[in-house]
Amino acid sequence: MRGVIFQGDRVLEIQTFADPEPGPDDVVLEMKASGMCGSDLHFYRAPAGQALAAFGMTGDGAGFIGGHEPCGVVAAIGSAVDPRAVRVGDRMMVHHYDGCGFCDLCRTGWPQMCERGNVIYGATAHGGHADYLKVPARTLVPLPDELSFAAGAAISCGTGTAYGALTRLDVNARDTLAVFGQGPVGQAAVQLAAAMGAEVVAVDIAAERVARAKDFGAAHAIDSTSVDPVEAIRELTGGKGVTKALDCSGAPPARVAAVKSAAKWGTVAFVGEGSTVTLDVSPDLIRKQLTVVGSYTFSPVGQADCARFIARHGVQADLVFTDRWRLDDAVEAYAAFDKQTGGKAVIEF
């Protein structure tokens, strides 16, 4: 089979590998879609062997097939896999983490937080930028028939991350929600929150992303390079601020603005990775009785819940994609994706 290897320093290669055979507890997926995520650019851009350090992890990641947003069809099943749970031909997403399976965090569905260390498919083990992918059967999450494989790939990372944060925020129709950062995670958050009934304010520094925000369901869109987003949000909310705010950018100014734009007794969630934030604790947090949460991806149950919600509410999850590629075009695909001038990209098979 073919597989994409990130060599570092903006070099990748399509290499040939033996087709995988499932172990007793494994399945092999025939890939149908493998999303390209901004996190993949760490592996693409970083000097050879240094990408994992950007995530606070050890190891060099060398030799592993990239792609941590896999979605496909079950092609083979290990001898110990319960056929009542998984059958050849099933449409499946992959929860792209695995852990020891025995610690409290693994047992409650959070292998990415495993106390004994975890596996990340596409980073510390082979991922979905290949014709086939072998994973433990317990990592599979069913893809509803109503959804495309590309939508399943999106749910397997960015869209699922947005949904996880919105559920942590308990967003509902009584809320006004500000979403800072209109990359793929922020766009998905706008879509999903609108489907939950919230009045959504989208904020970004890129005019083209601000212009698209209403296509995703935003009631209001703010270009924070031309106006102060905090003041603009206060004006929209009669001086009170939003009941909920979500930062998807990881940018310190956006994090500060998310906190300052929240109303008293409001809740703010951070999902954008990296960097720092400096807040004036008394006026920004304590005297507003503000709740601030960090939200880290999702559990397999949360991923399945997200997929069902999207199918049930007719959310157009594919709307985040602006570029679709074939595996043989991976070099060109990542060179284009590296410019970050479009939206989300996906490799389809």
Secondary structure, 3 states (H helix, E strand, C coil): CEEEEEEECCEEEEEECCCCCCCCCEEEEEEEEEEECCCHHHHHHCCCCCCHHHHCCCCCCCCCECCCCEEEEEEEECCCCCCCCCCCCCEEEECCEECCCCCHHHHCCCHHHCCCCCEEECCCECCCCECEEEEEHHHEEECCCCCCHHHHHHHCCHHHHHHHHHHHHCCCCCCEEEEECCCHHHHHHHHHHHHCCCEEEEEECCHHHHHHHHHHCCCEEEECCCCCHHHHHHHHCCCCCEEEEEECCCCHHHHHHHHHHEEEEEEEEECCCCCCCCCCHHHHCHHHCCEEEECCCCCHHHHHHHHHHHHHHCCCHHHHEEEEEEHHHHHHHHHHHCCCCCCEEEEEC
